[in-house]
Amino acid sequence: MEGMTSTAGQLKPRTGGLTSSSPALTLTASLLGFALITLDASVVNVALPSIGHALGGGMSGLQWVVDAYTLSFAALMLSTGAFADRVGASRAYAIGIAVFTLASAACGLAPDLPALIGARVVQGVAAAVVLPASLSLVRQAYAEPVKRARAVASWAAGGAVAIALGPVAGGALTTVWDWRGIFFINLPLGAVALVLLVRAPRSERRPAPLDLPGQLTAVVALSAVTFAVIEGGTTGVVALLVAVVSGAVFVRIELRHAHPVVPFGLFRSRAVSVAVAAGAACSAAFYGLVFLFSLFFQQVQGRSAWYAGLMFLPMTGLIAVTNVLSGKLAGRFGARVPMLIGQVLAAVGVLVLLYVDARTPPLLVAVLLVPMALGCALTVPPLTAVMMDAVPAERAGLAAGVLNSARQVAGGLGIAVFGALVAGGFTAGLRESLAISAALFAVTAFLSFRLSGRSANWGGTRCGRT
């Protein structure tokens, strides 16, 4: 969902640094890396039944295969922009791609589920480094603002294409080759990205403060709450207590740290709070339902992984086009129009899915998934622009990092919660998950509607692809 998930505004590194003698190759290397880490957020979903059959682990194990990547990616995204500044974007990118490629090999060779989950954690850590570094490389390669804007748009489009191709590629590789192929395919692509990076000059190192205590407690809190939701039982209760304690420590650290990873002062703005809430609702519903319907097509309706992947193509393939439409609507009518239309459309879309059961034709299910995806694609670009307009220019990168981290965390928690619900009975759990998604959209639509003109630039928000 990067086109929707996407994060062209993820971080806004300063434009200083060396200009590449071959900007097109630098852009290609950056785009390839960004596409790889985006692809791995969605390509695995369709392969989950095959992974479960080969390695066991049940529903909770399959949830961890996805969330191990998503949550490590989301949590560390709070600090990796500063890390890229400190070591230089080119070095950070090379480190991130190299580790991501090696972790992909470890995923493909994993002998059991714990090994696969561990390798997925490493993949997520590396992806969190690659994302801001790749955007920094694009920005430093193009000194002229107009060319830079086009390059960043191309970079963002790469993520949208990767999201669209993820389920299809996962289904094809799983069917024609094996589930391990979805990870092995990263090896040659990662190698190509590193070779292309050779033509880019080394980036300058810049001083950037790191909030290591805050980052550490954030990781502990997010991991513990996810563990509590997925595992449940006595260990889940213990994990929940750990989450509460570490969350309280995190808040205390952030309130006292001079350079917190999450500056709570941002949330004094209602526009920021609503933008984060709406973005989180979109991610929780989108990623959670892609996870569930990947299992639905294969385990409930008995379709192949390849077939299941094709069923997601209508919803994912229209995301990039809808992003552009959303930007045009926001430019003409203000951000409120596409945000409200998008959230209402998404709510209606998930309510219609309540009528889906094992006998519903797969092609009809594929069509019924489209409104939810289009609604989210209409919502995310304007809410991103609203958040950027609500903070000072010098804090735009930090605000974008907070927004996108919140969206990724929400996506991981959506998978955890929805997966826990269907573990007790797929049909009942699916309907409960859909009802929760509809409620989230209804609440955030109401909050968006209540925002005043002073809280957000409704009259002509500059809104582009996210």
C-alpha positions in Angstrom: 0.0 0.0 0.0 2.9 2.4 -0.3 1.4 4.1 -3.2 -1.4 4.4 -0.7 1.5 2.9 1.9 3.7 5.0 0.4 6.0 7.2 1.7 7.5 9.7 -0.7 7.3 12.0 2.2 8.7 9.5 4.7 11.7 11.7 5.6 12.9 14.9 4.2 16.7 14.9 4.4 18.5 18.1 3.7 19.5 18.5 0.1 23.2 19.1 0.8 25.7 16.5 -0.2 27.4 15.4 -3.4 25.6 15.3 -6.7 25.9 12.0 -8.5 27.7 11.9 -11.8 25.0 9.5 -12.9 21.8 10.6 -11.3 19.7 8.1 -13.4 21.6 5.2 -12.1 21.4 6.5 -8.5 17.6 6.8 -9.0 17.4 3.3 -10.3 19.4 1.9 -7.4 17.2 3.8 -4.9 14.0 2.9 -6.6 15.0 -0.8 -6.8 15.8 -0.9 -3.1 12.6 0.9 -2.1 10.6 -1.5 -4.3 12.3 -4.5 -2.7 11.4 -3.5 0.9 7.9 -2.6 -0.2 7.4 -5.8 -2.0 8.4 -7.8 1.0 5.6 -6.2 3.0 3.0 -7.8 0.8 4.6 -10.7 -1.2 4.6 -13.1 1.7 0.8 -13.0 2.4 -0.2 -15.3 -0.5 2.6 -17.7 0.4 1.5 -18.1 4.1 -0.6 -21.3 3.6 2.4 -23.0 1.9 4.8 -21.8 4.6 2.4 -23.1 7.3 2.1 -26.5 5.5 5.9 -26.7 5.3 7.0 -25.4 8.7 3.9 -25.7 10.8 3.1 -23.1 13.6 -0.6 -22.6 13.1 -2.3 -19.2 12.8 0.0 -17.5 15.3 3.1 -18.6 13.5 1.8 -17.2 10.2 0.9 -13.9 11.9 4.5 -13.6 13.2 5.9 -14.3 9.7 4.3 -11.1 8.6 4.5 -9.0 11.8 8.1 -9.8 12.5 8.9 -7.8 9.4 6.3 -5.1 9.7 6.9 -4.2 13.4 10.7 -4.1 13.3 10.4 -2.0 10.1 7.9 0.4 11.8 9.6 0.7 15.2 13.1 1.4 13.9 11.8 3.8 11.2 11.7 6.4 14.0 15.5 6.5 14.2 16.9 5.3 10.9 16.6 8.7 9.3 19.0 10.1 11.9 21.2 7.1 11.4 21.4 7.7 7.6 22.4 11.3 8.3 25.1 10.3 10.8 26.8 7.7 8.6 25.9 9.1 5.2 23.0 8.1 3.0 25.1 6.0 0.6 26.8 4.0 3.4 23.5 3.5 5.1 21.8 2.4 1.9 24.7 -0.1 1.2 24.5 -1.5 4.7 20.7 -1.8 4.6 20.6 -3.5 1.1 23.4 -5.9 2.0 21.8 -6.9 5.3 18.4 -7.2 3.7 19.8 -9.4 0.9 21.6 -11.7 3.4 18.5 -11.9 5.6 16.4 -12.8 2.5 18.8 -15.7 1.9 18.4 -16.7 5.5 14.6 -16.6 5.1 14.7 -18.8 2.0 17.0 -21.3 3.8 15.1 -21.3 7.1 14.8 -24.9 8.4 11.9 -24.1 10.8 9.5 -21.3 11.7 11.5 -19.7 14.5 14.5 -19.3 12.1 12.2 -17.8 9.5 10.7 -15.3 11.9 14.1 -14.3 13.2 15.3 -13.7 9.7 12.2 -11.6 9.0 13.1 -9.4 12.0 16.5 -8.7 10.4 14.8 -8.0 7.1 12.6 -5.4 8.8 15.5 -3.8 10.5 17.4 -3.5 7.2 14.3 -2.2 5.4 14.0 0.6 8.0 17.5 1.7 7.1 17.0 1.4 3.4 13.8 3.6 3.2 15.2 7.0 4.4 18.6 6.4 2.9 17.1 5.6 -0.6 15.1 8.9 -0.5 18.2 10.8 0.6 20.1 9.4 -2.3 17.4 10.6 -4.8 17.4 14.0 -3.3 21.2 14.5 -3.4 21.4 13.2 -7.0 19.1 15.9 -8.4 20.2 19.4 -7.5 17.5 21.1 -9.6 14.1 21.3 -7.7 12.0 20.4 -10.7 14.1 17.3 -11.7 14.2 16.3 -8.0 10.4 16.4 -7.7 10.1 14.2 -10.8 12.7 11.8 -9.4 10.9 11.6 -6.0 7.6 10.9 -7.8 9.3 8.1 -9.7 10.7 6.7 -6.5 7.2 6.8 -4.9 5.7 5.2 -8.0 8.1 2.3 -7.6 6.6 1.5 -4.2 3.1 1.6 -5.6 4.0 -0.8 -8.4 5.7 -3.1 -5.9 2.5 -3.2 -3.7 0.4 -4.0 -6.8 2.7 -6.8 -7.9 3.4 -8.2 -4.4 0.4 -10.7 -4.1 0.7 -11.7 -7.8 4.4 -12.2 -7.6 4.1 -14.1 -4.3 1.4 -16.4 -5.8 3.3 -17.0 -9.0 6.6 -17.8 -7.2 4.9 -20.1 -4.7 3.0 -22.0 -7.4 5.8 -22.3 -10.0 8.7 -22.6 -7.7 8.2 -22.8 -3.9 7.5 -20.4 -1.1 11.2 -20.0 -0.6 11.4 -18.4 -4.0 9.7 -15.2 -2.7 12.9 -14.6 -0.6 15.5 -16.0 -3.0 14.3 -13.6 -5.8 15.6 -10.8 -3.6 19.2 -12.0 -3.9 19.9 -11.0 -7.6 17.8 -7.8 -7.2 19.7 -6.7 -4.1 23.0 -7.4 -5.8 21.9 -5.2 -8.8 21.0 -2.4 -6.4 24.5 -2.5 -4.8 26.2 -2.6 -8.2 24.3 0.4 -9.3 25.2 2.2 -6.1 28.8 2.1 -7.0 28.2 5.0 -9.5 26.8 7.2 -6.8 29.3 9.3 -4.8 29.6 9.0 -1.1 27.2 11.1 0.9 28.2 13.6 3.5 27.9 12.7 7.1 25.7 15.1 9.2 25.3 15.4 12.9 21.9 14.0 13.9 20.8 13.3 17.5 19.7 9.8 18.4 17.2 8.9 21.1 18.4 5.3 21.8 16.5 4.8 25.2 13.3 6.0 23.5 13.9 3.8 20.5 14.6 0.7 22.7 11.6 1.1 24.9 9.4 1.7 21.8 10.6 -1.6 20.3 9.9 -3.5 23.6 6.4 -2.0 24.0 5.3 -2.7 20.4 6.7 -6.2 20.5 5.1 -7.0 23.8 1.6 -5.7 22.9 1.8 -7.7 19.6 2.9 -10.8 21.4 0.0 -10.3 23.9 -2.6 -10.1 21.0 -1.2 -13.0 19.0 -0.4 -15.5 21.7 -3.0 -14.7 24.4 -3.3 -16.9 27.5 -1.1 -16.4 30.6 2.0 -15.5 28.6 -0.2 -12.9 26.8 -1.1 -11.3 30.1 2.5 -11.1 31.1 3.4 -9.6 27.7 0.6 -7.1 28.2 2.1 -6.0 31.5 5.5 -5.7 29.9 3.9 -3.5 27.2 2.2 -1.2 29.8 5.4 -0.8 31.8 7.7 -0.2 28.8 5.1 2.1 27.3 5.0 4.2 30.5 8.8 4.3 30.5 8.8 5.3 26.9 6.5 8.2 27.5 8.6 9.4 30.5 11.8 9.2 28.3 10.2 11.1 25.5 8.9 13.9 27.7 12.4 14.5 29.1 14.6 13.8 26.1 15.9 16.9 24.2 15.5 15.1 20.8 12.7 12.5 21.3 11.9 10.0 18.5 8.2 10.8 19.0 7.8 14.5 20.0 4.4 14.5 21.8 4.2 18.2 21.2 3.2 17.4 17.6 -0.1 16.0 18.9 -1.2 19.3 20.4 -2.4 19.9 16.8 -5.7 18.3 16.2 -4.8 18.0 12.5 -1.8 15.9 13.4 -3.8 13.7 15.7 -6.5 13.1 13.2 -4.1 12.5 10.3 -2.2 9.9 12.4 -5.6 8.3 13.4 -6.9 8.2 9.9 -3.7 6.8 8.5 -3.6 4.1 11.2 -7.2 3.1 10.4 -6.4 2.7 6.7 -3.3 0.6 7.4 -4.9 -1.6 10.0 -7.8 -2.4 7.7 -5.8 -2.7 4.5 -3.0 -4.9 5.7 -5.2 -6.9 8.1 -7.8 -7.7 5.4 -5.1 -8.6 2.8 -3.8 -11.0 5.3 -7.2 -12.6 6.0 -8.3 -12.8 2.4 -5.0 -14.4 1.3 -6.0 -17.2 3.7 -9.7 -17.1 2.7 -9.0 -17.7 -1.0 -6.7 -20.6 -0.3 -7.8 -22.3 2.9 -11.6 -21.6 2.8 -12.2 -21.6 -1.0 -9.4 -24.1 -1.9 -7.7 -21.9 -4.6 -4.0 -22.0 -5.5 -1.5 -19.3 -4.3 -1.2 -18.1 -7.9 -5.0 -17.7 -8.2 -5.2 -16.0 -4.8 -2.5 -13.5 -5.9 -4.4 -12.6 -9.1 -7.5 -11.9 -7.0 -5.7 -9.0 -5.3 -4.7 -7.4 -8.6 -7.9 -5.3 -9.1 -7.6 -3.6 -5.7 -3.8 -3.1 -5.7 -3.5 -2.1 -9.4 -5.9 0.9 -9.0 -4.1 2.3 -5.9 -1.5 4.4 -7.8 -4.1 5.9 -10.2 -6.4 6.7 -7.2 -3.5 8.5 -5.5 -3.2 10.8 -8.4 -6.9 11.4 -8.5 -6.9 12.2 -4.8 -4.2 14.8 -5.2 -6.1 16.5 -8.0 -9.3 16.5 -5.9 -7.4 18.0 -2.9 -5.9 20.6 -5.1 -9.3 21.7 -6.4 -11.6 21.2 -3.4 -9.2 21.0 -0.4 -8.1 17.9 1.6 -11.5 17.4 3.3 -13.3 16.2 0.2 -11.1 13.2 -0.8 -10.5 12.4 2.9 -14.2 12.1 3.7 -15.1 10.4 0.5 -12.3 8.0 0.9 -13.1 7.0 4.5 -16.8 6.7 3.8 -16.1 4.6 0.7 -13.8 2.4 2.7 -16.4 1.9 5.5 -19.1 1.0 3.0 -16.6 -1.3 1.2 -15.8 -3.4 4.3 -19.5 -3.5 5.3 -20.4 -5.0 1.9 -17.7 -7.7 2.5 -19.7 -8.9 5.5 -21.9 -10.8 3.0 -18.9 -12.8 1.7 -18.7 -16.5 2.6 -17.2 -19.7 1.3 -19.7 -19.9 -1.6 -19.1 -16.4 -2.9 -17.4 -16.6 -6.3 -13.8 -15.5 -6.0 -14.0 -13.0 -8.8 -16.9 -11.3 -7.0 -14.8 -11.2 -3.8 -12.0 -9.6 -5.8 -14.4 -6.9 -7.0 -15.8 -6.3 -3.5 -12.3 -5.7 -2.2 -11.8 -2.7 -4.5 -13.9 -0.1 -2.7 -12.0 -0.5 0.6 -8.6 -0.2 -1.2 -9.8 2.8 -3.3 -11.1 4.5 -0.2 -7.8 4.2 1.6 -6.0 5.4 -1.6 -8.2 8.5 -1.6 -7.6 9.1 2.1 -3.8 8.8 2.6 -2.4 11.5 0.3 -4.5 14.4 1.6 -4.1 13.3 5.2 -0.3 13.3 4.7 -0.5 16.8 3.2 -2.7 18.0 6.1 -0.1 16.7 8.6 2.8 18.3 6.7 0.9 21.6 6.6 0.2 21.4 10.4 3.9 21.4 11.4 6.8 23.8 10.9 8.9 23.2 7.8 11.9 22.2 9.9 9.9 19.4 11.6 8.3 18.0 8.4 10.7 15.1 8.1 10.2 14.1 11.8 6.4 14.4 11.4 6.4 12.2 8.3 8.5 9.6 10.1 6.0 9.6 13.0 3.0 9.3 10.6 4.5 6.4 8.6 5.7 4.6 11.6 2.2 4.8 13.1 0.7 3.5 9.9 3.1 0.5 9.8 2.5 -0.3 13.4 -1.2 -0.2 12.9 -0.8 -2.5 9.9 1.0 -5.0 12.1 -1.5 -4.8 14.9 -4.3 -5.2 12.4 -2.8 -8.5 11.3 -2.3 -9.5 14.9 -5.9 -8.7 16.0 -7.7 -10.0 12.9 -5.6 -13.2 12.9 -6.5 -13.8 16.6 -10.2 -13.3 15.8 -10.2 -15.9 12.9 -8.2 -18.4 14.9 -11.4 -19.3 16.8 -13.5 -19.7 13.6 -12.7 -18.1 10.2 -16.1 -16.9 9.1 -17.1 -15.4 12.4 -13.6 -13.9 12.9 -13.6 -12.4 9.4 -17.0 -10.7 10.0 -15.8 -9.3 13.4 -12.6 -8.0 11.7 -14.7 -6.3 9.0 -17.0 -4.7 11.6 -13.9 -3.4 13.5 -12.6 -1.9 10.3 -15.9 -0.2 9.5 -16.0 1.2 13.0 -12.5 2.6 12.7 -13.3 4.3 9.4 -16.5 5.7 10.8 -14.7 7.2 13.8 -11.8 8.8 11.8 -14.3 10.1 9.2 -16.2 11.8 12.0 -13.0 13.3 13.4 -11.9 14.5 10.0 -15.3 16.1 9.5 -15.0 17.9 12.9 -11.6 19.5 12.0 -12.0 23.2 11.6 -10.5 25.3 8.8 -7.8 26.4 11.2 -6.8 22.9 12.0 -6.3 21.9 8.4 -5.9 23.6 5.1 -9.2 22.5 3.7 -9.3 25.1 1.0 -6.5 24.0 -1.2 -4.1 21.7 0.5 -1.0 21.0 -1.5 -1.4 17.3 -1.8 0.7 14.9 -3.8 1.4 11.2 -4.0 2.3 9.6 -0.7 
